[in-house]
Amino acid sequence: MKKVSLLMMVAMFLLVGNLRAQDVEVLIQDNFEAYTVGNKIAVEGAAAGNDWWTTWGQVPGGSEDGVVAEYGGSKCGYLTYGNDQVLKLGGTSSGVYDLEFDILIPAGKNGYFNILHEFDGMASTWALESHLHMSSATAEAPGAGAVEAGGESATITCVYDEWMHFRLHVDTDADLAQYYYTLPGQEEEMVLEWQWSLDAQGKPASRKLDAMDFFPPLNAAKSEYYLDNFTCTRIGGETAAELVFNPESINEEVEADEISSVTISIENEGTSIGEYSAWVDYGVGQGGSNQEIISYAIDPVSSPAGLTWQSETPVNFEVASLFPATSYGNSVMGTYITGAAYAFFEWQDQSGNQSADLEAGTDVIFRIYGPGTNGKPGEILAEKTITRDQIVWNQYTLVEFDEPVALTGFDVYVAIEMTAAVNGTTMSLDGSGQAVVGYGDLYRQGKGSYLSITENGGGQNYGNWCLFMLCEGAPVAGGYASLNKTNGSIAIGGSDEITVNLSTIGLEENETYEAAVKFVTNDPTQPVVEIPLTLTVKGESIAENVVETYNVYPNPTTDAVTVEGENIDYIAVYNSVGQLVNVVKNVNNTVDMSAYENGVYFFNIVDNAGQSALQRVVVAK
């Protein structure tokens, strides 16, 4: 028998007894006994039919691959500095799991392991980090350890030359995780409990359980440990969301120049948390050769601004602009995204040396993402990679996508990934000082949520990214339907509601318009749900021609909005459900929207003759 204490055996017996009525399935079990001492772990695992081992660089057999060793008469994994052993866990987002293993650290050494929501090298998302005989990633702490998960932290007592037992309990269905730890000869202790769908720093992340990483982190003289008895057990069987949508279709008749709304209810009758993203899909136009650039940056960029990474190593990152459907609905709805562009500028430091550069041998990747959840982009809809030599400096570098993306009504991210050289300034903004915060100034490292560079690192407002998308085709009528929210999660047995706001402003009377409310879900039986939407405009429009006489800007806005036109008497402001929230009458026809929450509002512009026109305004801070 391998090294399992009597206390551990009792605990395991009690656990099985408590779970007797539940399904318990061991998905991974590895005690290394079938492996050959001295050989590489991932190579031996593959030879034994175990496909769960790899390395950080996904190169089994290379320098990152640890070796099989013998300790105390039993085989185990042996990791030293330079090894970076990854255990793949399947990338599931449903179910309840226990991850258990033993670690022994020789006297004077240290170790580290983590759990990953997403495993993709430096673009990974860390769910938990655990330092052993260390207080942080860089500081030794003999006899102590540090745990970081979900923005929370805890400490543990570590020992040398004895096997320490770890159990990580992950309940993706309840969105809960727990860190348990057992010192030799002592009872198991819960060290930390946290919300599973947060990363190690507490930022929103997915509920995915993707991998673990075992890594001796500090240096060749100090980092070394043994790993054994790994098991991954699923408790309670397979689970899944089961979403029920009501109604199955929407058919509304609305008077011209009016606002109406319909509610869609969603119930989760499944055994796991339900997740969805949603938008109003208007389809695509036929033919047409219109071209339009969609960007938050001013054009032309006359006084660009740059941010510098103060780093001794190259930094991989991604910048993006998020364009909600409300920001493009009246201009390029139904066209195709055929390209994207970013402006690279050759900055100079105070000594006159060029400080803008990319790490040698790295590529630049342009991407179009669809909608996601928790502030994260969803599926990659288009991608184009270029080399550093293809960059056109001091102006926009435009790429064309091999497959255009139909822009039918979803929130879209336009992004570019790059690796800045040491202290390289490749982050270019338009210098306008008017960033659309949370939309035109997004960035991230790894695959976590996007953050606002203005709020989380810029130090001041430098404006928007010099980033745009090129749209081509025949626009269709869009923007007459909007959702009060575009994503959400639903607890087991819970429900949610989405309001579909309908507006007939600017639409032809006695005409019928067809679209669909589209959902992408984690319900395996219906990953895509479409609810047909038919809107019939009744009566005679009095605002159809008047709308064209007013210019409302900036739109989207973060602050004041100006209504430009003649003979304006007053402006009535309504929220997305038609409630009057303000009436403005001033000489400049300006409306202060800085105190309003993000969303869609309507300006009812009334002239001196009593005629009115409605304009849609988006607040996006």
N, C-alpha and C positions, 0 to 999 in steps of 0.2 A: 504493500500500500504506500502511496505517496504521502508526503507531509501534510496531513490533515489532522488537526488537533481534536481531542475528544470533545472539547467545547464546540468546535465547528460542526462535528458530527451530530451533536445534540441539537444545535441550532437548525441544521439542515433537516433533521427528522421532524422538528416542530413545524418548520416551514411547509414541508410536504404534507404534514397532517392538517395544517390550516387550509391548505389549498386543495385538499382531496376532492372537493366538489367541483374544482375548476380544471380546465385543460392546462396542462403544463408541458411545454415542448422545449427540449434543449436544441437550439439552433446551431450553436457552435460549442465545441468542447475540444480543448487542446492542452494536453499535458506533456507534449514533446517526446513521449516515450517511443513513438514510431519513427522518430527522426535519427539521423546519424550525427554523432558528436563531431564538432569541427566544421560541419557544413553550414551553408547559409539558411536562415530560417524560412524565408519566402520560397526559396528553391526547394527545400525539403518539404514544405507544406504542399506545394504544387505536385510534387512527386507522390505524396501520400493522398492526393485527391482533395486536399483542403485548399480552396481558392480564396480564403479570406485574408491571407498575408500578402502585403506588398510593401513598398517603401514610399517615402514622401515624394520622391521624384518618379515613382512608379517604375523603378528599374530593379527588379529582383535579381539578386546575385551580385549587385554592385556594392560600392563602399558603404551605402546606407543600410544595407541588409545585415542584421545581427547574425550571430552564430549560435548553433546549438552547443550547449555545454553540459557538464555534469557537476552537481553540487549536492553533497551529503548523500550520495548514492542514487540520486534521481536526475533525470534529464530535465533541462529547462532552457529558456532563452537567455542569452548573455548579450548585454548591450553596453557599449563603451562610446565615448565621445566620437561623433561622426556617424554613428548609426542613427537611423530615423525610421523606426518600424511602425508601419500602419496596419491596423486590423480593420478590414471592411465589414460593415454591419448591415448593408443592404439598402440604406436610404429610405427606410420606412417612415411614414408619418402617422401611423395608427398602431394601436396595441400597447401592451404593458410589458416591460422588459427588466430583467436583472442582469447586470454585467458584473461578474465576479472574477477576481484574480489575486495572486500573491506576488509581492515584490520583496526582495532582500537586497539591502544596500551594504556593501562592505564598509568597514570603519574608515571614516574620513572622506567618504565619497558622497555623491548626491544624485538625485534623479528627478524625473518629471514625466507626467502623462496628461493627456487631455481627451475630451470628447468633442467631436466635430459635427455641427449641423450640416455643413457642406464640406466635402473633401475635394480640393482642387489646388494643391500646392499653396502658394502665397495668396491665392484668391479664396482660400478656405474661410469658413466661419466657425469660430471657436465657441462651443457651448459651455465648457468647463476647463479650467486649468488647475493642475495640482502640482505644487512644488514640494519636494521631499528633501529634508535637510537644507532647505532654502526658504527665505522669506519673500523672494520675488524672483524674477527671471535672471537677475544678475547678482543677487546677494546671498551668500552662504549663511546658514543658520543651523549649525549642528544640533541635533536633537529636536528640531521643530520643522513644521511644514506649513504651507499656506495654500488655501483653497479659494478659488474665485469662480463664481458662477451667478448668472442672472443679476449682475450688479451687486451681489452680496459677497462677503468674504468670511473666512473662518480659519482657525489654526488647529493643527493637530500635533501630537507628540510622536516623534519618529525615533526608531531604534536602529542600531547598527547590527549586522551579522545575524539577524533573526528575520523570519518571514512575517511580514505585515499583510493582513488580509483586507481587501477593499471590495465593497459592494455598492454599485451605482444603480439606483432604481429609477427608471424612466417610464412615466405614465404619459404617453403622448395623448391619450384620450381625455385625461383630466388636466392636461397641460401642467404637470407637476413632476419635479425630479428631486431626488434625495441622495445624499452622499453618506454612506455608512463605512465605518472603519473599525477594525478589530486589532488591538495589540496582542502579542503573544500571551496566552494565559488569561486574557481578560474578556469581558463581554462586549458584544458589538455595540457601537455608539453611533447615533445619527449626528453627523457633524454640521450638515447644512441642508436646507430645503429651499427650493427656488422655483420660479415660474419657468417651465421648460422652453417656452417660445421666446426667450430672451437669450442674447449671446452672453459671453462671459462678463462683458462690461455693462450689461443691462439694457442694451439696445434691442429693438424688435428684430426677431429672426424667425425662421421657419420652425415647424415642429419636427423636422426631419432628424432621424438618428442615422448618421451616415458612416462614421468611422471613429476609431480611437487611434491616437498617436503616442507611441512610447519612445522617449527621446532623452538621452543624457545631455543636458544643455550647456554646461558651464565651460569646461575646458578639458583637455586630455588628461590632466593630472587629477582632476577632481570628480569627473562624471563617470559613473559606472554602476550597473545594477543587474540583478537577475529577475526574470519574469517566469511565472509558472501558473498552471491550473486555471487557465482562462475558460470561462463558460458564459454563453449568452443564452438566457432562458426567456421564452415568451410565456407569460402568465395569463390564463383566461382565454386563450385561443385568438383567432383572427378577428379583427373588428373593422368596421367601416361606417362612414356616414351614409345616411339614407334621407335624401331631401325631397320634400313634397312642396310643389309650387302651386299657388292659387292666385289668380285665375289662370286658365290654360290659354286664354287669348284676351286681348283688349280691343274693344270697339267703342269709340267715343265720338259723339257729335258735339262740337263746341262752336259757339257763336264767333264770328269774325272779331279779331282784336280782343279776345278774351283769354283768360288763364284758367285752367282746370287741372285736376290731379286725380290719379288713380293709385290705389295701394296694391302692391304685390306682397303676399305673405309667404314665408318660407318656414316650414317645420322640419326639424331633424328627428326622424324616427329611428335612427341608426344607433350604433354602439361606439361611435367615435365622434369627435368634434367635426362639425361641418364647416367648410370654407368655400367662399365663392368670390369671384370678381364679376362685375357686370357693366354693361354699357348699352346704349341704344344704337343699334346697327341699322344704318340707312342704305347699305348696299353701295354699288359703284355706278358711276356714270358710263355711258357708252360713247366711245370715240372721244373726240376733243383733243386739243393740243395745248391747252392753257398751261402756263408755267407760273409757279408762285413759290417764293422763299418764305418759310415760316421760321421766325427766330425772335428771341427776346432782345438780342443785341441791336444797338443802333447801327445804321448803315448809311454812309461808310463809317468804319471805326477810325476816328481821327486821333484819339488819345488813349490807346489801349493801356491796361494795367496788368501787371504780372505778379504772381505770388511765388515765392521760392521755398522749396523744401530745405530746411536746415538739417541735413542728414549726411552722415559719413558713409552711407551705403545707398545704392540706387533704390528708388521708390516706385513700386508699381501701383497705379491708381486709375480711377475712371472718373471722368466728369460727364455730366448729363444735363439735359433740359427736359422737363416733363411738360408735355402739351396736353392738357385735358381737352375733351371734345368741345367744351364750351369756348375754348380759345381759338379753334379753327373751324367750328361748325358752319360759319357763314361765309367761308372763303374757299376751302379746299376739301370739304366733305365729299366723299365718293371718288376722289382722285387717287393716284398712286404715289407713294414715296419712292422716288427713283434714285435719290442720292443724298449725301450729307457732306458737310464741310466744316472744317475747323481752321482757325487762323493761328499759325505758329509765328512767334516774333523772336527776333534775335536780340535779347536783352543784353545789357552790359552792366558789370558791377562797377563800383566806384573807381577801380583801377583801369577801367576800359576794357577788361577782358570779357569775352562772351560767356554769359552764365546760363544761356538757354540751350539745352542739349538733351538728347535722349541717350540712354545707356547703349553702348556699342553692341550690335548684334541683336537688338530687340526690335519688335515690330510695333506698328500702330494699328489698332483694330477699331473700325467704325461699326456701330451696332444700332439696330432698331429693336427695342423691346416692346412687347405687349404689356397689358396691365397685370399687376401682381397684387400681393397683399402685404400689409404691415409696412408700407413705405418702400417695398422692394419691387423691382421690375419683374415681369413674368417671363414668358417664353421669348427667346431670341427669334425675331421674325426675319431679320436680314443681317448679314455680316460681311465686311470687306476688310481684308488685311493688306496693308502696304508697308514697305520698308522705309527706313529713315531716308534713303536716297531719293525717294519719291515725294518727299515733302517739299512744298514750295514755301520758302520762308518769307515772312513779312507780308503775306497775303493769305487768302483762304485757299486751302488745299481741298479740292472737291473729289469725292469718289462716287462711282456709280455702282449700285448694287446689281448683282447678277439676276436676281429675281425681285422685281418691284413689290412693294407692300401695299395692299389695298387699304386705304384709310377710310374706314366705314363708320367710325363713331366711338372707338375705344380711346382711352387715355394712352398716349404713346410717349416713350422715352427715346430721345436721340442721344447717343453716348459715344464716347471715344476712350479707349483704354490705351495707356502708354506707360513706359518705364523711364522716369526722369533720371538723368545722370546725377552724380553727387552734387547736391546743392543746385540742381538745374531748375531753371524757371521755365517750365513748359505749360504753365497754367495761365491762359490768356483770357482776360475779361475786357469788356468794351470801355471801362473807365467812366461810365455814365453816372455812377453814383446812385442809380435807381434800379437796383436789382429787384426782380420779381422773386422775393425770398421764398425758398422752398420749391421753386419752379425753374427759374432761369439760372440758378447758381448751385446745382447739386454736385456732390462728389462722394466717393467712397473708396476705401481700401478693402480688399477682400470682397466677399459676396454678401455682405450684410446690407442693412438699409442705407439709402442715400441720406446724406445730411446737407444742410445749407452751409456753404463755405462762408457766407456772410456771418452767420450766427455761430459757427463752430470752428473758426480758424483764420478767417480773413482779417479779423481785428477791426475792420471798418468796411464800409460798403464800396466795393470796387465796380459794381455793375453786374452785368450778365456775361455768361460764357460767350466767346466768339464762336458760336456753334449754330448751325442751321440745318433744316431739312428741305430738300427740293421736292416739290409736288408737281405732278403733271397729269393731265387728263381732263375729263369733263365733270365739273362739280355737280352735285345733286342738292336738292333742297334738304337742309339739315338744321339741327338746332331747335326744332320745334318741340322736341321732347328731351327732357333731362331727368337725371336721377338725383335724389337727395344724398345718396352715397353710392360708391362704386365697388366696395368690397366689404367683407365682414366674416365673422366666424360665429357659429351657433353651437352652444353646448348640447350635450346629449339630452334629448327630451325637450330642448328649448325651441324658440322660434324667433323670427326676425321679420321686419317689414321694410320695404323699399317704396318710397313715393315716386311715382312717375309724374313729373310736372309737364303739362301740355300748354303750348302757347300758339295761338293762331295769328300772331302778329306778322304781317307781311305776307301771309299765305293767300292764295286765290280763294275767293268765296265760292261755295258750292263745289269745291274740289275735294277729292279724297287722296290722302297721303298714306303710304304704307311703309312700315319699318318693322323692327323686332327688338324686344328687350332680350339681350343675349347674356347668358351666364356661363362661366367656366367654373366647374366645381370639383371637389375631391370625392364626390360620390362615384364609385367605380361603375355603377350601372348607368349613369347618365353624366359623363364628364362635360358635355355641352348641352345646355337647355336653351331653347328659343321660344319666347312667347310672342306670337304675332301681334303687331300693333297697327290698328287702322284708325286714322284721324280724319273725320269729315268736317269741313269748315262750312258753317251755316251763316246765312245773312249776308249783309253788305259791309265790306271793310271801309272804314272812314280814315284809317291811318296808313293805308297801304302806300299812298303817294307822299304823305307828309313825312314819313320816316326818312326819306331820302334827303329832306331839307336840313337835317341836323347831323352834326359831326360830334360824336362822343369820344373823348380820349383823355388819358390812356385807357385802353381796355384790352386785356385785364389791367387791374389797378391795385396798388397797395395803399394809396393815400387819396389825394383829391382828384376829382373827375370834372372835366370842363365840358359843358354842352354848348356847342358853337352853332348859332343860328339866329334868325331875326324874329323880333316880336315875341320873345318868350315871356310869359307871365309868371309861371312857377313850375317847379318840378316836384312831382310826388314820387317817393321811393317806396317800392313794394319788395317784400322778400319772396323767396321761391314758391311759397304757398299762397301768395296773393294778399298778404297782410300789409297794411300801410304802416311803415316804420318811420317816415320822415316826410316833411314838406319843406322845400327850400325855395326861397325867393330872395335873390340878391343881384347886384349890378353885374357881376362877372359870370353869373350862371355856373358857379362851381359848387360841387357837392363833396363834402368831406366824408370819405368812406373808411378812414383809418381805424375807427372804433368798431367796425362791423366784422363779423367772422367771415372766413373764406366761404365762398359760395356764389350762387347766381342771384342777381337782383334785377328789378325792372324799373326803369325811369319812365313815368308817364309825363311827357313834356306837353304842357298846355300853353297855347299861344293867346294873344290878346283877344282873339275872336272866339275863344272857347273851344277851338279844335285841339285834339290831343293826338299824340303819337307815342308809342311804347318802344323803348330801346332796352336791349338786354345788356347788363354790365356784370362782369366777373370780378370778384375780389379774390386775389390770390397773393397772400403775403408770404 
